[in-house]
Amino acid sequence: MSLETPPLPPSPPPARRRFGAAALIVTALGSAVLGGGAVHLLSHGDDAHEAHAPATAGTTTPATSEPAATKYQCPMHPSIVQDQPGKCPICGMDLVPMTPAPASAGDPSAPAVEGLAPVTIDPSRQQLIGLRTAPVTEGKVGGTWRTNGRVAMDETRVRRVTLKVPAFVERVYADFTGKPVQRGEPLFSVYSPELLAAQEEYLLALRTRQALGQAGGMSADGDALVSAARRKLQLWDVPQSTLERLAETGEATRSLTLVSPISGVITKKDVVEGARLEVGATPYEIVDLSRVWVLADVYESELRNVKVGMPATLQLKAFPNRIFAGKVAFLDPVLDPATRTLKVRLEFPNPEGDLRPEMFGEVVLRGTTREGLRIPSDAVVPTGTTQVVFVALGGGRFQPREVRLGESDGKSVEVISGLKAGDEVVTGANFLVDSESRLRASLAALAASSSGSAPAAPAPASPPAATPPGASGHGGH
């Protein structure tokens, strides 16, 4: 009597077959996100996750495994992977050997960053993508804040020449906008019947005072008449030198010359010879530029550090080797709701006139410094809610690390927690490293999802025990 053993159920396919295709697809998608010309930083994801894939139930893990076969990849098109050397079918470049990633590329003592994974980059690829690192150093932090500033006129040093009587322009001395003038320098000459009559009144008051003085006893009345006539001319902006000349010569002049009230630069000219000027006309605007304002924006988060009287410096592209010194003079009481910044007004002396309105430059506000850790500002990769840097662990390994940052001066930033002195952080190509780290984390999540959702292999059925000869219930014959 023949004994038949029931066939064993088929063993489930290896984990690599279930996961490898998905990993290849995700790797290709991740490389496409980085751009057709971006360089894939690490070895192929399928090899890395094959080492991490959990053992399937019912399978036996060998004590020793043979080294994986070397695969070859295009540096410019990471999705092109072959089992043997060759050329890329897209760009024709030689395929390069892929370096398998170690099972763990991070520091186990450092907390993991959600959505990011450690990466490994061989030195040749580091050079290809321009990766650079910088150490975490101790030094002066805080006390310095950088912002942009715009040079503006000091509004307290603006004067307008206003005509107080109707007049006809006979001659213009300050004949173009931008001309520098000194205090008391002639601006223009006018003829005005009212001014001529006022001069005659002043001369008459002088003669009357002289006559009253000679008569005796009424000199006080004469002084009052002269003072009133003189006061009228002064209110019409007649220069003191003109009044003295009238008293000396005793003759009124047909034209009257008006002079500049301050030293400065003509920023507005609205007068030509022969023009008629009415009462209230402003033929000139003059600005004293010996001191200027610089208007800067300070973010709301830095406002607590800015105080009136704080020293500041200004550097312009027009004068790269010069640093202008000034101070904070005023803080705007209202915050800009659109930019969340506050206008800060700084005052800078400008004796040589090098600071011209509407110039732009870099303003550095200088406060009190303190000792602390600092890193270059371009080492920080913002993720929206947190700040991340990539720490070099040696051997081409880079680990994402969440950090808390303090004050920044635009070039370096204070580190409150997450790093220690001597750590090396990535400062160049860190966004490429960040993209690769996110891809690695996505592949790891996919591997975990695939392993958790795969159906468990059915337990093999135990074969029935062989029936010995003669043990049949129907007899041996």
C-alpha positions in Angstrom: 0.0 0.0 0.0 1.5 3.3 -1.1 1.6 6.3 1.3 1.1 9.8 -0.2 2.4 12.8 1.6 0.2 15.9 1.0 2.1 18.8 -0.7 3.5 21.6 1.4 1.9 25.0 0.8 4.0 27.4 -1.3 6.4 29.5 0.8 5.7 33.3 0.7 7.9 35.4 -1.6 10.9 37.0 0.0 10.5 40.3 1.7 12.8 41.9 -0.9 10.6 41.0 -3.7 7.6 42.6 -2.1 9.5 45.7 -1.1 12.1 46.2 -3.7 9.8 47.4 -6.5 8.1 50.0 -4.2 11.5 51.2 -3.0 12.7 51.7 -6.6 9.6 53.7 -7.5 9.9 55.9 -4.5 13.6 56.4 -5.1 12.9 57.5 -8.7 10.2 59.8 -7.6 12.5 61.4 -4.9 15.2 61.9 -7.5 12.8 63.5 -9.8 11.8 66.0 -7.1 15.4 67.0 -6.7 15.6 67.8 -10.4 17.0 66.0 -13.5 20.4 67.5 -12.8 20.6 66.9 -9.1 22.9 64.3 -7.8 21.6 61.4 -5.7 23.6 61.5 -2.6 23.5 58.0 -1.3 23.5 54.5 -2.6 20.3 52.9 -3.9 17.5 52.7 -1.4 16.7 49.1 -2.2 20.1 47.9 -0.8 19.8 50.0 2.3 16.3 48.8 3.1 17.1 45.2 2.3 19.4 45.2 5.3 16.7 46.7 7.5 13.8 44.5 6.3 12.5 42.3 9.1 12.6 38.6 8.8 9.4 37.0 7.5 7.7 34.5 9.7 8.8 31.0 8.9 12.1 32.0 7.4 15.6 31.5 8.8 18.2 34.2 8.8 21.6 32.8 8.0 24.4 33.5 10.4 26.7 34.8 7.6 25.6 36.5 4.4 27.6 36.9 1.2 28.4 40.5 0.2 25.8 42.1 -2.0 26.7 42.4 -5.7 27.9 45.8 -6.7 25.4 47.9 -8.6 26.2 50.8 -10.9 24.3 54.1 -11.1 24.3 57.2 -13.3 25.5 60.3 -11.2 23.2 62.6 -13.2 20.1 60.3 -13.4 19.9 58.3 -10.1 17.0 56.2 -11.4 19.3 54.5 -13.9 20.7 51.5 -12.0 22.4 48.4 -13.5 24.0 45.2 -12.3 27.1 45.7 -14.5 29.2 48.7 -15.7 28.0 50.6 -18.7 26.8 54.0 -19.9 23.7 55.9 -19.0 21.1 55.6 -21.8 19.9 59.2 -21.2 23.1 61.3 -21.0 25.8 58.7 -22.0 27.8 59.2 -18.8 29.7 56.2 -17.4 27.9 54.5 -14.6 29.7 54.6 -11.2 29.7 51.9 -8.5 27.2 52.5 -5.7 28.4 52.5 -2.1 26.0 50.6 0.1 24.8 52.6 3.1 25.6 51.3 6.6 22.7 50.0 8.7 22.9 53.0 11.0 24.5 56.4 10.1 23.5 58.4 13.1 24.5 58.9 16.7 22.2 56.7 18.8 22.4 59.1 21.7 20.9 62.0 19.7 17.1 62.3 19.5 15.6 61.5 16.1 14.0 64.2 14.0 10.6 63.4 12.7 10.5 63.1 8.9 14.3 63.0 8.5 16.8 60.2 8.6 20.7 60.0 8.8 22.5 59.8 5.4 25.9 58.7 4.2 27.7 60.6 1.4 31.0 59.4 0.0 33.8 62.0 -0.4 33.6 62.1 -4.2 30.0 63.1 -4.1 30.5 65.6 -1.4 32.9 67.4 -3.7 30.5 67.1 -6.6 27.7 68.8 -4.8 29.8 71.4 -3.1 29.2 70.2 0.5 31.0 72.2 3.2 31.0 72.1 7.0 31.8 74.6 9.7 32.5 74.0 13.4 30.3 75.1 16.3 32.3 77.7 18.1 32.1 79.7 21.3 32.3 83.4 21.2 30.4 86.7 21.5 26.7 86.4 20.7 23.8 88.8 20.8 24.2 92.6 21.0 24.4 93.0 17.2 21.5 93.2 14.8 21.7 93.8 11.1 19.0 95.4 8.9 18.8 97.6 5.8 18.5 101.4 6.0 17.6 104.2 3.7 19.2 107.7 4.0 16.6 110.5 4.3 16.6 114.2 4.9 16.4 115.5 8.4 12.9 117.0 8.5 13.9 119.4 11.2 16.5 121.0 8.9 14.2 121.9 5.9 13.5 125.5 5.2 11.3 127.1 2.6 11.6 130.7 1.4 8.1 132.2 1.3 7.3 135.6 -0.2 5.2 137.8 2.1 4.4 140.6 -0.3 3.6 140.6 -4.1 6.7 141.1 -6.2 8.3 140.9 -9.6 11.5 138.8 -10.0 14.3 140.9 -11.5 17.3 138.6 -11.0 17.9 135.0 -9.9 21.3 134.2 -8.2 20.6 130.6 -7.0 19.6 129.4 -10.5 19.4 125.6 -10.3 18.3 122.8 -8.0 21.0 121.1 -6.0 23.2 124.2 -5.7 24.8 124.5 -2.3 24.2 127.9 -0.6 25.5 129.5 2.6 23.5 131.4 5.2 23.1 135.0 4.0 24.0 134.2 0.4 21.7 136.1 -2.2 18.9 134.0 -3.7 17.0 136.4 -5.9 16.1 140.1 -6.3 12.5 141.5 -6.6 10.7 144.7 -7.2 7.7 145.3 -5.0 5.7 148.6 -4.7 4.8 147.6 -1.1 8.4 147.0 -0.2 9.4 150.3 -1.7 6.7 152.1 0.3 7.8 150.4 3.4 11.4 151.6 2.8 10.1 155.2 2.5 8.2 154.8 5.7 11.3 153.7 7.5 13.4 156.6 6.1 10.6 159.0 7.1 10.6 157.6 10.6 14.4 158.1 10.8 14.1 161.8 9.7 11.2 162.3 12.1 13.2 161.0 15.0 16.1 163.2 14.2 13.8 166.3 14.0 12.1 165.4 17.3 15.5 164.9 18.9 16.6 168.3 17.8 13.4 169.9 19.2 14.0 168.1 22.5 11.7 166.3 24.8 10.0 164.0 22.2 12.9 161.6 21.3 10.9 158.7 22.7 8.1 159.1 20.2 10.7 159.2 17.4 12.2 156.0 18.6 8.8 154.3 18.6 8.1 155.4 15.0 11.5 154.0 13.8 11.0 150.8 15.7 7.6 150.2 14.1 8.8 150.9 10.5 11.9 148.7 11.0 9.8 145.9 12.5 7.5 145.9 9.4 10.5 145.4 7.1 11.9 142.7 9.2 8.6 140.8 9.1 8.8 140.9 5.3 12.3 139.2 5.5 14.3 142.3 4.5 17.9 141.5 5.5 19.5 143.3 8.4 22.3 144.5 6.0 19.7 146.2 3.9 18.2 148.1 6.9 21.6 149.3 7.9 22.3 150.5 4.4 19.0 152.4 4.4 19.9 154.1 7.6 23.3 155.1 6.3 22.4 156.3 2.8 18.9 157.6 3.5 17.8 156.4 0.0 15.3 153.6 -0.8 16.3 151.0 -3.4 14.0 149.9 -6.3 14.9 146.2 -6.0 15.3 144.2 -2.9 17.6 141.1 -2.6 16.4 138.2 -0.5 19.0 135.9 1.0 19.2 132.2 2.2 18.1 131.7 5.8 20.3 128.6 6.3 23.3 126.9 4.8 22.3 123.9 2.8 21.3 122.6 -0.6 18.5 123.8 -2.8 16.1 121.0 -3.2 13.3 123.0 -4.9 13.4 126.0 -7.2 10.2 127.5 -8.6 11.3 131.0 -9.8 12.6 132.6 -13.0 13.5 136.1 -13.9 10.5 138.2 -14.9 8.0 136.1 -13.0 5.3 137.6 -10.8 5.1 136.1 -7.3 2.0 136.4 -5.2 1.8 136.4 -1.4 2.6 133.0 -0.1 4.7 131.8 -3.0 7.6 129.4 -2.1 10.2 129.9 -4.7 12.9 127.9 -2.9 13.3 125.0 -0.5 16.6 124.5 1.2 17.8 121.5 3.2 20.7 121.4 5.6 22.4 118.0 4.9 25.1 118.4 7.6 23.1 115.8 9.5 20.8 113.1 8.0 18.4 110.5 9.1 18.6 106.8 8.3 15.3 104.9 8.3 15.5 101.2 9.1 13.1 98.3 9.8 13.4 96.2 12.9 11.4 92.9 13.3 8.9 92.6 16.1 10.9 89.8 17.7 14.0 92.0 17.9 12.2 95.2 19.1 13.1 94.5 22.8 16.8 94.9 22.0 16.5 98.4 20.4 16.7 101.4 22.6 16.9 105.2 22.0 20.5 106.3 22.1 21.9 102.9 21.1 25.0 103.3 18.9 24.8 102.1 15.3 26.9 101.9 12.2 26.1 102.3 8.5 28.0 100.9 5.5 27.2 101.8 1.9 28.1 100.2 -1.4 29.3 103.6 -2.6 31.9 103.7 0.2 32.8 100.0 0.9 35.8 100.9 3.0 34.1 103.5 5.2 31.9 103.0 8.3 29.6 105.8 9.4 28.8 106.1 13.1 25.4 107.3 14.4 22.8 106.5 17.0 19.1 105.6 17.4 17.1 108.7 17.8 13.4 107.6 17.6 11.2 104.5 17.5 8.0 104.6 15.6 5.1 104.1 18.1 3.0 102.1 15.5 4.0 98.7 14.1 3.5 98.0 10.3 0.7 95.4 10.2 1.8 94.1 6.8 5.5 93.5 7.4 5.4 93.2 11.3 8.3 95.6 11.5 8.9 98.9 13.2 10.5 102.0 11.7 13.6 103.1 13.6 15.1 106.5 12.9 18.8 106.9 13.3 20.8 110.2 13.1 24.2 110.4 11.4 26.5 113.4 11.1 27.3 114.3 7.5 29.8 117.1 7.5 31.2 116.2 4.1 27.9 115.5 2.4 28.7 111.9 1.5 25.4 110.6 2.8 22.9 111.5 0.2 19.1 111.0 0.6 17.7 107.8 -0.9 21.0 105.9 -0.5 20.6 102.3 0.8 23.0 100.5 3.1 23.5 98.0 5.9 22.7 99.2 9.4 24.3 97.4 12.4 22.7 98.1 15.8 25.2 97.4 18.6 24.1 96.4 22.0 25.6 94.4 24.9 27.2 91.0 23.9 27.5 87.8 25.9 29.3 84.4 25.6 27.6 81.5 23.8 27.6 78.9 21.0 27.2 80.1 17.5 27.0 78.6 14.0 26.8 80.2 10.5 23.3 81.3 9.6 23.3 79.3 6.3 23.7 76.0 8.3 20.1 76.2 9.5 17.4 74.5 7.5 14.0 75.8 8.5 11.2 73.2 8.4 8.3 75.4 9.2 7.9 74.7 12.9 11.4 73.7 13.9 15.0 74.5 13.0 17.3 71.6 11.8 21.0 71.3 11.1 23.0 68.4 9.8 25.8 67.2 12.0 28.9 65.6 10.4 29.7 62.4 12.3 32.8 61.4 10.3 33.2 58.8 7.6 30.7 60.6 5.3 27.8 60.2 7.8 25.5 63.1 8.5 22.7 63.2 11.1 19.8 65.6 11.3 19.6 67.5 14.6 16.8 69.7 15.8 18.2 72.9 17.5 16.9 75.9 19.4 18.3 79.2 18.2 18.7 82.6 19.8 19.7 85.9 18.4 21.3 86.4 15.0 23.3 89.2 13.4 22.7 88.0 9.9 25.9 86.1 9.5 25.9 83.9 12.6 23.2 82.7 14.9 23.2 81.7 18.6 22.6 78.0 19.5 20.7 77.6 22.7 20.4 73.7 22.6 20.9 70.8 20.3 24.7 71.2 19.6 27.9 71.4 21.5 31.2 73.2 20.9 33.3 71.3 18.3 30.4 69.8 16.4 30.7 70.1 12.6 27.5 71.3 10.8 26.8 71.3 7.1 26.8 74.9 5.6 27.0 74.1 1.8 24.5 72.0 -0.1 22.5 71.4 3.1 19.2 71.6 1.2 20.4 68.7 -1.0 21.3 66.8 2.1 17.9 67.6 3.6 16.1 66.3 0.5 18.0 63.1 0.6 17.3 62.7 4.3 13.6 63.2 3.7 13.7 60.6 1.0 15.5 58.1 3.3 12.8 58.7 6.0 10.0 58.1 3.5 11.6 54.9 2.3 12.0 53.7 5.9 8.3 54.5 6.6 7.3 52.6 3.4 9.4 49.6 4.5 7.8 49.6 7.9 4.3 49.9 6.3 4.9 47.1 3.9 6.2 44.8 6.6 3.3 45.5 8.9 0.6 45.1 6.2 1.9 41.9 4.6 -0.2 38.8 5.5 1.5 36.3 7.8 2.7 33.1 6.1 0.4 30.2 6.9 1.8 27.6 9.1 2.7 24.4 7.2 0.2 21.6 7.8 1.5 18.6 9.6 1.5 15.6 7.3 -0.6 12.7 8.6 1.2 9.9 10.3 2.0 7.0 8.1 -0.2 4.0 8.8 1.8 0.9 9.5 1.1 -2.2 7.5 -1.6 -4.3 9.0 -3.1 -1.4 11.0 -6.0 -0.8 8.7 -9.4 -1.1 10.3 -10.5 -3.3 7.5 -7.9 -6.0 8.1 -4.7 -6.7 6.5 -6.1 -8.8 3.8 
